[in-house]
């Protein structure tokens, strides 16, 4: 028997979407999420409710995604995250004093909120390091720019069609004289991010490219703006997708930092999994908090984007700034620079997962001893097996 959640009349365990992300104008109201129970005996009824954290929200979103995929097409291989690979699932403590279960399968996909977050956290740090190092070498003025490419679309266009047109257009752009001109103006390297929103006109995939310049062209934005727009307009016209004056945009790093507010320029590039839509739009990860309303769109996003990369570094970019090239497999290797905190048996882990308590235990490790964590796990399993009268 699963543990009961606190009644919605008491807001102790209710999380509003507006507490995690800004209010979504498309939805028109906040979303409430029932979080799982902690077994800590700190209340009169032996029931304490888990505090709201981003980690719990991501696991909730992951559960919703898997449910949608199984319901709408049983033949689709859903996200395989969360399965124990061996007899035990150790909780590892890394060099940053963060705790996470190891020996667990991961899909490493951009459609999975848990995996996407872990990948973007690492890539975000890479981008930040590159930006900082670049500014040290070439100064902050006229050395960092943000290029944006958008594509016209209609509400009836499928995401697969719009995304294909965007990627085809971008390939033609980068093989053209216009891109060679960009190099002649002083581009050393670039980092490109693919981002998605959904609004009144349907799916809106778009590209943000961080251009790292050597500072030799003081009026770079002015020099490149017209060629950039003209080439993108011509490329899109050949696909019967005429753009307007907003089809391209060039801004310097200071504007980009202001644009993304507290997240900073590197978040504009890598944190697509936490960004919220603008002007009445929503994002795939927001949709996962309302799976019944957005089930068809969740399925469409999964089919159109699985296996695709959302962040690309130009060849030699990371090495140029002194970084090692880290693969996705290495990012998800929990035992790198980590030590075993405690071992959890396979059956116990499966029970915690069924009770949606994985995130709680990982958080609980941060400020409790090994004995306290083991007791917490035992209490959760015992309450599930022998619920209070």
KEKE-3310 file (N, C-alpha, C; in steps of 0.2 Angstrom, whole numbers, plus 5000, padded with zeros to 4 digits):
npx = (5004:5003:5010:5000:4996:4997:4982:4975:4970:4978:4993:5005:5012:5010:5015:5016:5017:5021:5029:5041:5043:5039:5022:5012:5006:4998:4992:4985:4983:4990:4999:4997:5006:5006:5018:5028:5029:5038:5046:5050:5049:5042:5030:5014:5006:5015:5019:5027:5030:5037:5049:5048:5057:5068:5073:5063:5053:5058:5059:5045:5040:5047:5041:5028:5031:5035:5023:5014:5020:5020:5006:5001:5008:5012:5022:5033:5049:5050:5057:5071:5076:5081:5081:5087:5104:5111:5113:5113:5111:5121:5122:5131:5144:5150:5164:5159:5151:5139:5125:5120:5110:5119:5123:5112:5101:5102:5095:5100:5095:5088:5075:5071:5068:5076:5089:5092:5093:5105:5114:5114:5118:5132:5136:5133:5143:5154:5152:5152:5165:5172:5167:5172:5186:5188:5185:5195:5206:5203:5196:5181:5174:5167:5169:5161:5146:5129:5120:5104:5093:5077:5062:5048:5032:5017:5002:4998:5009:5020:5031:5042:5043:5045:5057:5066:5066:5072:5085:5090:5091:5100:5112:5114:5117:5129:5138:5140:5145:5143:5145:5158:5162:5160:5170:5180:5178:5183:5179:5183:5178:5163:5147:5133:5115:5100:5084:5067:5050:5032:5018:5004:5005:5010:5023:5040:5055:5071:5087:5101:5117:5132:5145:5162:5173:5188:5190:5194:5186:5178:5165:5157:5143:5136:5142:5140:5126:5117:5121:5120:5106:5101:5106:5099:5086:5085:5088:5078:5067:5068:5063:5050:5047:5045:5054:5052:5058:5062:5068:5081:5094:5106:5115:5126:5136:5133:5120:5114:5116:5108:5096:5093:5093:5095:5100:5111:5122:5127:5116:5106:5110:5111:5102:5089:5080:5075:5070:5057:5042:5039:5028:5015:5019:5023:5034:5042:5045:5037:5025:5026:5021:5008:5002:4990:4983:4993:4997:4997:5006:5018:5021:5023:5034:5044:5045:5050:5062:5071:5087:5093:5105:5106:5115:5130:5147:5159:5172:5186:5184:5183:5195:5203:5201:5206:5200:5195:5187:5172:5162:5145:5143:5153:5149:5138:5144:5143:5153:5164:5177:5170:5164:5157:5143:5132:5125:5111:5099:5093:5078:5074:5077:5069:5056:5057:5058:5045:5037:5040:5051:5064:5071:5070:5077:5090:5092:5090:5102:5111:5112:5112:5117:5125:5118:5106:5101:5099:5090:5079:5076:5072:5061:5052:5050:5044:5033:5026:5023:5017:5005:5000:4986)
npy = (4994:5011:5026:5038:5055:5071:5080:5091:5103:5107:5115:5110:5100:5103:5109:5123:5126:5139:5142:5136:5138:5153:5159:5151:5159:5153:5142:5148:5146:5141:5126:5111:5100:5084:5079:5065:5056:5058:5048:5052:5053:5066:5072:5072:5061:5052:5056:5065:5078:5079:5091:5104:5103:5106:5094:5084:5088:5086:5072:5069:5074:5066:5054:5057:5058:5045:5038:5044:5040:5026:5024:5030:5024:5009:5002:5010:5013:5018:5030:5024:5026:5024:5010:4997:4991:4980:4970:4978:4996:5008:5023:5036:5048:5063:5073:5086:5085:5080:5069:5054:5040:5026:5014:5013:5013:5025:5036:5046:5056:5071:5072:5068:5074:5072:5067:5077:5088:5084:5083:5096:5104:5101:5104:5118:5123:5121:5130:5142:5142:5143:5156:5164:5162:5166:5180:5184:5183:5190:5201:5209:5218:5219:5205:5194:5188:5185:5176:5174:5163:5161:5153:5154:5148:5138:5134:5121:5115:5101:5097:5090:5093:5107:5108:5100:5109:5120:5115:5111:5123:5129:5122:5125:5139:5138:5133:5143:5158:5168:5163:5161:5174:5178:5172:5179:5191:5189:5178:5165:5154:5145:5141:5132:5132:5123:5126:5125:5130:5131:5138:5149:5149:5136:5124:5130:5129:5136:5143:5148:5155:5156:5167:5168:5180:5188:5201:5210:5217:5231:5236:5224:5219:5228:5226:5213:5211:5214:5205:5193:5192:5193:5182:5172:5174:5172:5158:5152:5156:5148:5137:5139:5147:5161:5174:5187:5203:5199:5187:5185:5189:5199:5201:5209:5202:5208:5212:5199:5194:5202:5198:5185:5187:5183:5170:5171:5172:5159:5151:5154:5147:5133:5129:5125:5116:5122:5134:5145:5148:5162:5176:5170:5157:5140:5127:5111:5104:5111:5106:5093:5094:5094:5082:5076:5086:5090:5078:5073:5082:5080:5067:5070:5078:5070:5060:5067:5073:5064:5057:5067:5081:5095:5105:5111:5112:5121:5113:5109:5118:5117:5112:5123:5132:5126:5115:5098:5086:5080:5065:5060:5048:5049:5060:5054:5044:5039:5035:5042:5051:5049:5042:5027:5030:5023:5007:5001:4989:4980:4977:4986:4998:4998:4998:5011:5019:5016:5022:5035:5041:5042:5055:5061:5053:5055:5069:5069:5063:5073:5080:5071:5057:5041:5031:5037:5039:5026:5022:5030:5025:5012:5015:5021:5010:5001:5008:5008:4994:4991:5001:5014:5013)
npz = (5000:4995:5002:5010:5004:5010:5013:5001:5007:5017:5014:5016:5008:4995:4980:4970:4952:4950:4960:4956:4942:4932:4931:4919:4906:4896:4902:4912:4925:4941:4943:4953:4963:4970:4982:4987:5002:5017:5029:5041:5059:5064:5067:5074:5069:5064:5051:5040:5028:5012:5008:4996:4982:4968:4963:4966:4958:4945:4945:4946:4934:4925:4928:4924:4910:4906:4908:4899:4887:4888:4888:4876:4866:4866:4860:4859:4865:4881:4891:4900:4912:4929:4932:4942:4940:4945:4960:4970:4974:4976:4986:4981:4986:4980:4975:4977:4988:4985:4983:4976:4969:4962:4949:4942:4928:4914:4902:4895:4887:4879:4881:4893:4909:4920:4916:4906:4914:4921:4911:4906:4917:4918:4905:4905:4914:4907:4896:4904:4909:4897:4892:4902:4901:4888:4889:4897:4889:4877:4881:4887:4879:4863:4860:4863:4856:4853:4842:4834:4826:4819:4813:4802:4805:4807:4816:4812:4808:4809:4823:4818:4805:4805:4813:4804:4793:4799:4803:4791:4784:4793:4790:4777:4779:4786:4777:4768:4759:4768:4781:4780:4779:4792:4799:4794:4800:4812:4820:4832:4838:4840:4849:4848:4852:4853:4854:4861:4860:4863:4856:4852:4838:4836:4836:4840:4836:4838:4836:4845:4844:4851:4848:4848:4847:4841:4843:4834:4825:4828:4825:4824:4825:4817:4805:4801:4802:4791:4780:4787:4790:4777:4770:4778:4776:4762:4762:4769:4761:4750:4755:4756:4766:4771:4780:4792:4798:4810:4809:4811:4823:4832:4846:4859:4872:4884:4883:4881:4893:4901:4896:4899:4913:4929:4926:4917:4903:4899:4903:4895:4884:4888:4897:4893:4898:4910:4907:4904:4893:4883:4880:4881:4878:4880:4887:4883:4895:4904:4900:4904:4917:4916:4910:4905:4898:4889:4882:4868:4863:4870:4866:4853:4853:4859:4849:4839:4843:4850:4852:4847:4848:4858:4860:4853:4851:4842:4831:4840:4850:4864:4868:4864:4874:4885:4890:4894:4883:4887:4887:4886:4892:4902:4909:4916:4923:4939:4948:4946:4954:4967:4982:4990:5000:5006:5004:4995:4995:4980:4980:4990:4985:4973:4980:4986:4974:4968:4978:4975:4981:4979:4976:4988:4997:4992:4994:5008:5012:5012:5024:5035:5045:5040:5047:5051:5038:5034:5043:5039:5027:5030:5038:5029:5020:5030:5034:5022:5020:5032:5035:5046:5057)
capx = (5000:5007:5009:4995:4999:4993:4976:4976:4968:4984:4998:5012:5016:5008:5020:5013:5021:5023:5035:5047:5043:5034:5016:5012:5000:4994:4988:4981:4983:4996:4999:4998:5009:5007:5024:5028:5029:5044:5044:5053:5043:5043:5024:5010:5004:5021:5019:5030:5029:5044:5049:5047:5063:5068:5074:5057:5049:5060:5056:5038:5040:5050:5036:5023:5033:5035:5016:5012:5023:5017:4999:4999:5010:5016:5028:5038:5053:5050:5063:5073:5080:5078:5081:5094:5108:5114:5110:5113:5111:5124:5122:5138:5145:5155:5169:5156:5147:5132:5123:5115:5111:5123:5121:5105:5101:5100:5093:5105:5091:5086:5067:5070:5070:5082:5095:5093:5096:5112:5119:5115:5122:5139:5138:5133:5149:5159:5151:5154:5172:5174:5166:5177:5193:5188:5185:5202:5211:5201:5192:5174:5171:5167:5172:5156:5140:5124:5116:5098:5089:5071:5059:5041:5029:5010:5000:4997:5015:5022:5038:5047:5044:5048:5064:5069:5068:5077:5092:5093:5093:5107:5117:5116:5120:5136:5142:5139:5150:5141:5148:5166:5163:5160:5177:5185:5177:5186:5176:5187:5174:5155:5143:5126:5110:5094:5079:5060:5044:5026:5013:4998:5007:5013:5030:5044:5062:5075:5094:5106:5124:5137:5150:5168:5177:5195:5189:5197:5181:5174:5158:5155:5136:5134:5145:5137:5119:5114:5123:5117:5098:5099:5107:5094:5080:5085:5088:5071:5063:5069:5059:5044:5046:5048:5055:5052:5064:5064:5070:5088:5095:5113:5116:5132:5136:5130:5112:5112:5116:5102:5090:5092:5092:5099:5103:5117:5122:5128:5110:5102:5113:5111:5096:5082:5076:5072:5067:5049:5041:5038:5023:5010:5021:5025:5040:5040:5046:5031:5020:5026:5018:5001:5002:4984:4982:4998:4999:4999:5012:5023:5023:5026:5041:5048:5047:5054:5069:5075:5093:5096:5109:5104:5121:5136:5153:5163:5178:5192:5182:5184:5202:5206:5201:5209:5195:5194:5181:5169:5157:5139:5144:5157:5145:5134:5148:5142:5158:5170:5178:5165:5164:5151:5140:5129:5123:5104:5097:5089:5071:5073:5077:5063:5051:5058:5056:5038:5034:5043:5055:5072:5074:5070:5083:5096:5092:5091:5109:5115:5113:5111:5122:5123:5113:5100:5098:5097:5084:5074:5074:5068:5054:5048:5048:5040:5026:5022:5021:5013:5003:4997:4978)
capy = (5000:5017:5031:5043:5062:5076:5083:5098:5108:5109:5116:5108:5096:5105:5113:5126:5127:5146:5142:5133:5142:5158:5157:5150:5162:5148:5138:5152:5145:5137:5118:5109:5093:5081:5076:5059:5057:5056:5044:5055:5054:5072:5074:5068:5056:5049:5058:5071:5078:5081:5098:5105:5104:5105:5087:5081:5090:5083:5065:5069:5075:5060:5049:5059:5057:5038:5036:5046:5036:5019:5024:5032:5019:5004:5000:5015:5011:5024:5032:5018:5028:5022:5003:4994:4986:4975:4967:4984:5002:5012:5030:5039:5055:5065:5078:5092:5083:5079:5062:5051:5033:5024:5008:5014:5014:5031:5036:5052:5059:5077:5072:5066:5080:5070:5066:5083:5092:5082:5085:5103:5107:5100:5108:5125:5124:5121:5136:5147:5142:5146:5163:5168:5162:5170:5187:5185:5183:5195:5207:5208:5222:5216:5198:5189:5190:5180:5176:5170:5161:5158:5151:5155:5141:5138:5130:5115:5112:5097:5099:5086:5097:5114:5106:5098:5115:5124:5112:5111:5130:5131:5119:5129:5145:5137:5131:5148:5163:5172:5161:5163:5181:5178:5170:5184:5196:5187:5172:5160:5148:5146:5136:5133:5128:5122:5127:5124:5132:5130:5144:5150:5147:5129:5123:5136:5128:5141:5142:5153:5154:5161:5168:5171:5184:5190:5208:5214:5221:5234:5236:5218:5218:5232:5224:5206:5211:5213:5199:5187:5192:5192:5175:5167:5176:5168:5151:5151:5157:5142:5131:5142:5149:5168:5177:5194:5207:5196:5181:5185:5194:5199:5205:5208:5198:5211:5211:5192:5193:5205:5195:5179:5189:5180:5164:5173:5170:5152:5147:5155:5142:5126:5128:5124:5112:5125:5140:5145:5151:5169:5179:5166:5151:5135:5123:5104:5103:5113:5101:5087:5095:5093:5077:5075:5092:5090:5071:5073:5086:5077:5062:5072:5081:5064:5056:5072:5075:5058:5055:5074:5085:5102:5109:5109:5116:5121:5109:5111:5124:5116:5111:5129:5135:5122:5110:5091:5084:5075:5062:5060:5043:5051:5064:5050:5040:5041:5033:5046:5056:5048:5036:5024:5032:5017:5002:5000:4983:4981:4977:4992:5004:4997:5001:5019:5022:5015:5027:5042:5043:5043:5061:5063:5050:5058:5075:5067:5061:5079:5083:5066:5052:5035:5027:5040:5038:5019:5021:5033:5021:5007:5018:5022:5004:4999:5012:5005:4987:4991:5007:5016:5013)
capz = (5000:4995:5008:5008:5004:5014:5010:4998:5011:5020:5009:5018:5003:4989:4976:4964:4947:4950:4965:4953:4936:4932:4929:4912:4903:4892:4906:4915:4933:4944:4943:4960:4962:4976:4983:4991:5009:5021:5035:5048:5064:5067:5068:5079:5066:5061:5044:5038:5021:5009:5006:4989:4979:4960:4961:4966:4952:4939:4945:4945:4927:4922:4929:4919:4903:4905:4908:4893:4882:4888:4887:4869:4861:4870:4856:4859:4870:4885:4895:4904:4918:4936:4934:4945:4935:4949:4966:4975:4971:4981:4986:4980:4988:4976:4978:4979:4993:4982:4984:4970:4968:4956:4947:4939:4921:4912:4895:4893:4882:4880:4882:4900:4913:4925:4912:4903:4919:4923:4906:4905:4922:4916:4899:4907:4917:4901:4893:4908:4909:4890:4892:4906:4898:4882:4891:4900:4883:4872:4884:4887:4874:4856:4859:4863:4853:4853:4836:4835:4820:4820:4807:4802:4806:4808:4821:4810:4806:4814:4825:4814:4798:4807:4815:4798:4789:4803:4803:4784:4783:4796:4787:4771:4781:4788:4771:4763:4760:4774:4787:4779:4781:4800:4801:4792:4804:4818:4824:4833:4839:4842:4853:4846:4856:4850:4860:4859:4864:4860:4857:4848:4831:4836:4839:4838:4837:4836:4837:4848:4843:4855:4844:4851:4842:4843:4845:4828:4821:4833:4824:4821:4824:4811:4799:4800:4803:4785:4777:4791:4788:4769:4769:4781:4772:4755:4763:4771:4755:4746:4758:4756:4773:4771:4786:4792:4800:4816:4808:4814:4828:4834:4852:4862:4878:4889:4882:4882:4901:4904:4893:4903:4920:4934:4924:4914:4896:4898:4904:4888:4879:4890:4902:4890:4902:4915:4904:4903:4887:4883:4876:4880:4875:4885:4885:4884:4902:4908:4898:4908:4923:4915:4905:4902:4894:4883:4880:4861:4861:4873:4862:4847:4855:4860:4843:4834:4846:4853:4849:4844:4852:4859:4861:4849:4851:4835:4832:4844:4854:4871:4868:4863:4880:4890:4893:4891:4880:4891:4884:4890:4897:4907:4914:4920:4927:4946:4952:4945:4960:4972:4986:4992:5006:5009:4999:4996:4991:4974:4982:4994:4980:4969:4984:4986:4967:4968:4982:4973:4987:4977:4977:4995:5000:4990:4998:5015:5014:5013:5031:5040:5045:5037:5051:5050:5031:5033:5047:5036:5021:5033:5040:5023:5018:5035:5033:5016:5022:5038:5036:5052:5057)
cpx = (5004:5005:5004:4999:4994:4987:4978:4974:4973:4990:5005:5016:5013:5013:5016:5019:5025:5029:5041:5048:5038:5028:5015:5005:4995:4989:4983:4980:4989:4994:5000:5001:5009:5014:5024:5030:5036:5042:5047:5047:5044:5036:5020:5007:5009:5021:5022:5031:5035:5043:5050:5054:5063:5069:5068:5053:5051:5058:5049:5037:5042:5044:5030:5025:5033:5028:5013:5014:5020:5009:4997:5002:5015:5022:5034:5042:5053:5057:5065:5077:5077:5079:5088:5097:5111:5110:5109:5113:5114:5123:5129:5138:5151:5159:5165:5151:5139:5131:5118:5116:5115:5121:5114:5105:5099:5099:5098:5101:5089:5078:5066:5072:5075:5088:5097:5096:5103:5117:5120:5119:5130:5141:5138:5140:5154:5158:5153:5161:5175:5173:5171:5184:5193:5189:5192:5207:5210:5197:5185:5170:5172:5170:5167:5149:5135:5120:5110:5095:5083:5068:5052:5038:5021:5008:4999:5003:5017:5029:5043:5048:5047:5056:5068:5071:5073:5084:5095:5095:5099:5113:5119:5119:5127:5141:5142:5145:5149:5145:5156:5167:5164:5167:5182:5184:5180:5183:5181:5184:5167:5152:5136:5121:5104:5089:5072:5055:5038:5021:5007:4999:5011:5020:5035:5051:5066:5083:5097:5113:5128:5143:5156:5172:5184:5195:5192:5192:5176:5167:5155:5147:5133:5136:5142:5129:5115:5115:5120:5109:5097:5100:5101:5088:5080:5085:5081:5066:5063:5065:5052:5042:5049:5048:5054:5058:5066:5066:5077:5089:5103:5113:5123:5131:5132:5122:5110:5111:5110:5096:5088:5092:5097:5103:5110:5117:5123:5121:5105:5104:5111:5105:5089:5077:5072:5069:5060:5048:5039:5032:5018:5012:5023:5031:5038:5041:5040:5025:5020:5023:5010:5000:4996:4982:4987:5000:5001:5005:5018:5026:5026:5033:5046:5050:5051:5061:5073:5081:5096:5100:5106:5109:5127:5141:5157:5169:5184:5191:5185:5192:5206:5206:5203:5205:5196:5188:5178:5163:5151:5140:5148:5154:5141:5137:5148:5148:5165:5171:5172:5167:5157:5149:5137:5126:5115:5102:5092:5081:5069:5073:5071:5057:5051:5056:5048:5034:5037:5047:5063:5075:5074:5076:5089:5097:5093:5098:5113:5117:5111:5116:5120:5118:5107:5097:5095:5090:5078:5071:5070:5061:5050:5045:5043:5033:5022:5019:5016:5010:4999:4989:4975)
cpy = (5006:5022:5036:5050:5066:5079:5090:5104:5111:5109:5114:5104:5098:5110:5116:5127:5134:5147:5139:5137:5147:5156:5157:5153:5158:5144:5142:5151:5141:5130:5116:5101:5090:5077:5070:5061:5055:5053:5046:5056:5060:5075:5070:5062:5052:5050:5064:5072:5082:5088:5099:5107:5103:5098:5083:5082:5087:5075:5064:5070:5069:5054:5050:5057:5049:5036:5038:5042:5029:5019:5025:5027:5014:5001:5004:5013:5018:5025:5026:5020:5025:5014:5001:4990:4980:4973:4973:4990:5007:5019:5033:5046:5057:5070:5084:5090:5082:5071:5060:5044:5032:5017:5008:5016:5022:5031:5041:5056:5066:5078:5070:5071:5078:5070:5073:5088:5091:5084:5092:5107:5106:5104:5116:5127:5125:5128:5142:5148:5145:5153:5167:5168:5166:5178:5189:5187:5189:5201:5206:5213:5219:5209:5193:5192:5184:5181:5172:5169:5158:5157:5152:5148:5143:5133:5122:5111:5107:5099:5096:5090:5104:5113:5104:5105:5120:5121:5112:5118:5132:5128:5123:5136:5144:5135:5137:5153:5168:5170:5161:5170:5182:5177:5176:5190:5195:5182:5167:5153:5150:5140:5137:5129:5128:5122:5127:5127:5131:5135:5144:5148:5140:5129:5128:5134:5134:5140:5149:5151:5159:5161:5171:5174:5186:5198:5213:5218:5224:5235:5230:5217:5222:5229:5217:5206:5210:5207:5193:5187:5190:5185:5170:5168:5172:5160:5149:5151:5151:5136:5134:5144:5156:5171:5184:5197:5204:5189:5180:5190:5194:5204:5204:5204:5201:5211:5204:5191:5196:5201:5189:5181:5185:5173:5165:5170:5162:5148:5148:5149:5135:5125:5128:5120:5115:5132:5140:5149:5159:5171:5174:5159:5146:5131:5115:5102:5105:5108:5095:5088:5094:5088:5075:5080:5091:5083:5071:5076:5083:5071:5064:5075:5075:5061:5061:5073:5070:5057:5062:5077:5092:5107:5107:5114:5115:5116:5112:5117:5123:5115:5118:5133:5131:5117:5103:5090:5078:5072:5062:5054:5044:5055:5059:5044:5042:5040:5037:5051:5055:5042:5034:5027:5026:5013:5001:4993:4984:4982:4983:4998:5004:5000:5008:5022:5021:5020:5034:5045:5044:5049:5063:5060:5053:5065:5074:5066:5067:5081:5078:5061:5046:5031:5030:5039:5031:5018:5025:5029:5015:5009:5019:5015:5000:5002:5009:4998:4987:4998:5008:5015:5019)
cpz = (5000:5000:5005:5008:5008:5010:5007:5002:5015:5015:5011:5012:4996:4985:4970:4959:4947:4955:4961:4946:4936:4929:4922:4910:4899:4896:4910:4923:4935:4944:4950:4959:4969:4977:4987:4998:5012:5027:5041:5053:5068:5068:5072:5076:5062:5053:5043:5031:5018:5007:4999:4986:4971:4959:4961:4960:4946:4939:4944:4937:4923:4923:4924:4912:4902:4904:4902:4887:4882:4886:4879:4864:4864:4866:4856:4866:4875:4888:4900:4910:4924:4937:4937:4941:4938:4955:4971:4971:4976:4980:4986:4983:4984:4979:4980:4984:4991:4982:4978:4970:4961:4954:4944:4932:4919:4904:4891:4887:4884:4882:4890:4905:4918:4921:4909:4908:4920:4917:4905:4911:4920:4910:4901:4910:4912:4898:4897:4908:4902:4890:4896:4904:4892:4884:4894:4894:4879:4875:4883:4881:4867:4855:4860:4861:4853:4846:4837:4828:4822:4813:4807:4802:4808:4813:4819:4807:4811:4817:4821:4808:4800:4808:4809:4794:4793:4802:4796:4782:4786:4793:4780:4773:4783:4783:4766:4764:4766:4780:4786:4781:4789:4802:4800:4796:4811:4823:4825:4834:4840:4845:4851:4850:4852:4855:4857:4863:4860:4861:4853:4840:4831:4838:4836:4840:4835:4838:4840:4847:4847:4850:4848:4847:4845:4844:4839:4824:4827:4832:4821:4820:4818:4805:4797:4800:4796:4781:4781:4789:4781:4768:4772:4778:4765:4757:4765:4765:4750:4749:4759:4763:4774:4778:4786:4796:4807:4816:4811:4819:4830:4840:4855:4869:4883:4889:4883:4889:4904:4902:4897:4911:4924:4932:4920:4907:4895:4899:4898:4884:4882:4895:4899:4894:4908:4913:4903:4896:4888:4879:4875:4878:4882:4883:4886:4891:4906:4906:4902:4915:4922:4909:4902:4897:4888:4881:4873:4860:4864:4869:4856:4848:4856:4853:4838:4836:4849:4849:4846:4850:4852:4860:4857:4850:4844:4837:4835:4849:4861:4872:4868:4870:4886:4893:4890:4888:4884:4888:4888:4895:4903:4912:4918:4923:4935:4950:4951:4951:4965:4976:4988:4999:5010:5003:5001:4992:4985:4976:4985:4989:4976:4973:4984:4979:4967:4972:4981:4978:4985:4978:4984:4999:4998:4993:5005:5017:5015:5020:5037:5039:5041:5041:5051:5043:5031:5037:5043:5030:5024:5036:5034:5021:5023:5035:5027:5017:5027:5039:5043:5052:5056)
residu = (UNK:UNK:UNK:UNK:UNK:UNK:UNK:UNK:UNK:UNK:UNK:UNK:UNK:UNK:UNK:UNK:UNK:UNK:UNK:UNK:UNK:UNK:UNK:UNK:UNK:UNK:UNK:UNK:UNK:UNK:UNK:UNK:UNK:UNK:UNK:UNK:UNK:UNK:UNK:UNK:UNK:UNK:UNK:UNK:UNK:UNK:UNK:UNK:UNK:UNK:UNK:UNK:UNK:UNK:UNK:UNK:UNK:UNK:UNK:UNK:UNK:UNK:UNK:UNK:UNK:UNK:UNK:UNK:UNK:UNK:UNK:UNK:UNK:UNK:UNK:UNK:UNK:UNK:UNK:UNK:UNK:UNK:UNK:UNK:UNK:UNK:UNK:UNK:UNK:UNK:UNK:UNK:UNK:UNK:UNK:UNK:UNK:UNK:UNK:UNK:UNK:UNK:UNK:UNK:UNK:UNK:UNK:UNK:UNK:UNK:UNK:UNK:UNK:UNK:UNK:UNK:UNK:UNK:UNK:UNK:UNK:UNK:UNK:UNK:UNK:UNK:UNK:UNK:UNK:UNK:UNK:UNK:UNK:UNK:UNK:UNK:UNK:UNK:UNK:UNK:UNK:UNK:UNK:UNK:UNK:UNK:UNK:UNK:UNK:UNK:UNK:UNK:UNK:UNK:UNK:UNK:UNK:UNK:UNK:UNK:UNK:UNK:UNK:UNK:UNK:UNK:UNK:UNK:UNK:UNK:UNK:UNK:UNK:UNK:UNK:UNK:UNK:UNK:UNK:UNK:UNK:UNK:UNK:UNK:UNK:UNK:UNK:UNK:UNK:UNK:UNK:UNK:UNK:UNK:UNK:UNK:UNK:UNK:UNK:UNK:UNK:UNK:UNK:UNK:UNK:UNK:UNK:UNK:UNK:UNK:UNK:UNK:UNK:UNK:UNK:UNK:UNK:UNK:UNK:UNK:UNK:UNK:UNK:UNK:UNK:UNK:UNK:UNK:UNK:UNK:UNK:UNK:UNK:UNK:UNK:UNK:UNK:UNK:UNK:UNK:UNK:UNK:UNK:UNK:UNK:UNK:UNK:UNK:UNK:UNK:UNK:UNK:UNK:UNK:UNK:UNK:UNK:UNK:UNK:UNK:UNK:UNK:UNK:UNK:UNK:UNK:UNK:UNK:UNK:UNK:UNK:UNK:UNK:UNK:UNK:UNK:UNK:UNK:UNK:UNK:UNK:UNK:UNK:UNK:UNK:UNK:UNK:UNK:UNK:UNK:UNK:UNK:UNK:UNK:UNK:UNK:UNK:UNK:UNK:UNK:UNK:UNK:UNK:UNK:UNK:UNK:UNK:UNK:UNK:UNK:UNK:UNK:UNK:UNK:UNK:UNK:UNK:UNK:UNK:UNK:UNK:UNK:UNK:UNK:UNK:UNK:UNK:UNK:UNK:UNK:UNK:UNK:UNK:UNK:UNK:UNK:UNK:UNK:UNK:UNK:UNK:UNK:UNK:UNK:UNK:UNK:UNK:UNK:UNK:UNK:UNK:UNK:UNK:UNK:UNK:UNK:UNK:UNK:UNK:UNK:UNK:UNK:UNK:UNK:UNK:UNK:UNK:UNK:UNK:UNK:UNK:UNK:UNK:UNK:UNK:UNK:UNK:UNK:UNK:UNK:UNK:UNK:UNK:UNK:UNK:UNK:UNK:UNK:UNK)
# end
